[in-house]
Amino acid sequence: MRARLERDFEQFRGGMPPDLAAHVLESYRIDLTARYLGFTLPHPIGKGSGQLSLNQEQLDTDRAAGLAFVVLKTVIAEDESGAQGMSAWAIHETRMRVERVRSASGLEGWTVNWKGRGWDRPFEDYLALVRTAGEMTRSGGMVAVPSVKYHLPKLDEEFREQEYRHTTARLAEAWGGDFLALEKDFSPTLAGDALADERDRILRWLREVPALIRRGAGAVPVRLGLKLMNARHGQPFQLDMVKAATGADLLVCFNRLWSEAQGVAYGGYDLSDRNLRALEAVKSAGLRRPPLSGTGNVESGRMILEYAKLGCESMQLHTFFQLPLSEYPATAGSRTQRALHGLVFHPESGLIAGLLDLEETGRIHRRDGMLRFLDVAST
Ligand SMILES: Cc1cc2nc3c(=O)[nH]c(=O)nc-3n(C[C@H](O)[C@H](O)[C@H](O)COP(=O)(O)O)c2cc1C
């Protein structure tokens, strides 16, 4: 199988097999089936919300590349009159710089330096994209779900419920079907904002926001993912946040770090180190918690497995889809295709190599001759 992997890696540099998961199943007897927000996915690799899911063209490219799911850029909620409690997040900024970043542990990774925030165009434009996403999801092409930032109050204030009602109802109508799948983003810029100074305030948001969103959707059931921030209150607080977020159907763990000094969000190995430590604490606590989706410096199949060992059933990448082309071993195809090639087939750092290693060390076992990705997350 290792020899086969070497061959596949070389062969697919110039183009990936049309059905990635079917190829892996047939050639290696490895079932890459994964889960995200109640959807069964062919494999665990998806795209996190951000600048790479702003329009239909990006969605079409990702679907054609065989990506498992995409979370649309975060939109800022509004009420009937168009007022936004979080309007400070709807700012326009296009310039992104992909840069090297060295972690505290001395590892060289990548980060995207960007000062922007949420969706900065009219809500109607976002709804048009959500319509496409809903159709794409139901047609079986690729799961694509919206993401929202709703009003978040101080402790002595009320939530602006009209925002929750108006925005959620419009999204449900646009996404279509008989339920709405949705992420609620608690972003690094929020973590860096004075609004997130108090722990009790954040915990209240996590306890109350799921019910507000569900009420906002009226009769339409909501599958709700909460994308948790890396708060500034130390690593043990990450566990407190997970404990408070029991009303969600999924937790996305955890959004980028916030640099107070530079006033920007960042990633790299500091992010994955911190996320994995926090997820270890969550695992050791043995909590009843919603299913998990991992995010943060996923730069190899092996990193996917580090998150999976701590319970993550799917992965959301952003930075890895933005690297200079010379960083991908593939020589043809879209960035998404090239990324998938390296993540899955790299003979040392890829997902297949990592799963074969886990089999060798006895961490997972073949059942009916088959290795299963989801067994990593559940054991
Ligand atoms: C330029 C940029 C914009 C982003 N915008 C959003 C956003 O609007 N909403 C959100 O939930 N996450 C956003 N993210 C976070 C990513 O979805 C992802 O969770 C995070 O960057 C960690 O993954 P990575 O290390 O692979 O980049 C953004 C990330 C980047 C780099």
The ligand as an SDF file (V2000), in Angstrom:
LIG
                    3D

 31 33  0  0  0  0  0  0  0  0999 V2000
   -8.5980   36.1780    5.6680 C   0  0  0  0  0  0  0  0  0  0  0  0
   -9.4510   35.3660    6.5830 C   0  0  0  0  0  0  0  0  0  0  0  0
  -10.7920   35.6960    6.7590 C   0  0  0  0  0  0  0  0  0  0  0  0
  -11.5990   34.9660    7.6210 C   0  0  0  0  0  0  0  0  0  0  0  0
  -12.9160   35.3050    7.7830 N   0  0  0  0  0  0  0  0  0  0  0  0
  -13.7100   34.5600    8.5880 C   0  0  0  0  0  0  0  0  0  0  0  0
  -15.0920   34.8400    8.7200 C   0  0  0  0  0  0  0  0  0  0  0  0
  -15.6340   35.7760    8.1230 O   0  0  0  0  0  0  0  0  0  0  0  0
  -15.8360   34.0430    9.5340 N   0  0  0  0  0  0  0  0  0  0  0  0
  -15.3020   32.9790   10.2160 C   0  0  0  0  0  0  0  0  0  0  0  0
  -16.0260   32.2750   10.9210 O   0  0  0  0  0  0  0  0  0  0  0  0
  -13.9930   32.6800   10.0960 N   0  0  0  0  0  0  0  0  0  0  0  0
  -13.1940   33.4360    9.3110 C   0  0  0  0  0  0  0  0  0  0  0  0
  -11.8680   33.0980    9.1750 N   0  0  0  0  0  0  0  0  0  0  0  0
  -11.3210   31.9610    9.9350 C   0  0  0  0  0  0  0  0  0  0  0  0
  -11.1550   30.7120    9.0700 C   0  0  0  0  0  0  0  0  0  0  0  0
  -12.3870   30.2070    8.6190 O   0  0  0  0  0  0  0  0  0  0  0  0
  -10.4280   29.5870    9.8510 C   0  0  0  0  0  0  0  0  0  0  0  0
  -11.2810   29.0690   10.8520 O   0  0  0  0  0  0  0  0  0  0  0  0
   -9.1550   30.0590   10.5130 C   0  0  0  0  0  0  0  0  0  0  0  0
   -8.4130   30.8930    9.6520 O   0  0  0  0  0  0  0  0  0  0  0  0
   -8.2570   28.8940   10.9530 C   0  0  0  0  0  0  0  0  0  0  0  0
   -7.9160   28.0650    9.8870 O   0  0  0  0  0  0  0  0  0  0  0  0
   -6.5400   28.2200    9.0670 P   0  0  0  0  0  0  0  0  0  0  0  0
   -5.4260   28.1710   10.0730 O   0  0  0  0  0  0  0  0  0  0  0  0
   -6.5790   27.0490    8.1370 O   0  0  0  0  0  0  0  0  0  0  0  0
   -6.5850   29.5140    8.3460 O   0  0  0  0  0  0  0  0  0  0  0  0
  -11.0510   33.8510    8.3270 C   0  0  0  0  0  0  0  0  0  0  0  0
   -9.7030   33.5220    8.1350 C   0  0  0  0  0  0  0  0  0  0  0  0
   -8.9030   34.2500    7.2870 C   0  0  0  0  0  0  0  0  0  0  0  0
   -7.4740   33.8610    7.1280 C   0  0  0  0  0  0  0  0  0  0  0  0
  1  2  1  0
  2  3  1  0
  2 30  2  0
  3  4  2  0
  4  5  1  0
  4 28  1  0
  5  6  2  0
  6  7  1  0
  6 13  1  0
  7  8  2  0
  7  9  1  0
  9 10  1  0
 10 11  2  0
 10 12  1  0
 12 13  2  0
 13 14  1  0
 14 15  1  0
 14 28  1  0
 15 16  1  0
 16 17  1  0
 16 18  1  0
 18 19  1  0
 18 20  1  0
 20 21  1  0
 20 22  1  0
 22 23  1  0
 23 24  1  0
 24 25  2  0
 24 26  1  0
 24 27  1  0
 28 29  2  0
 29 30  1  0
 30 31  1  0
M  END
$$$$
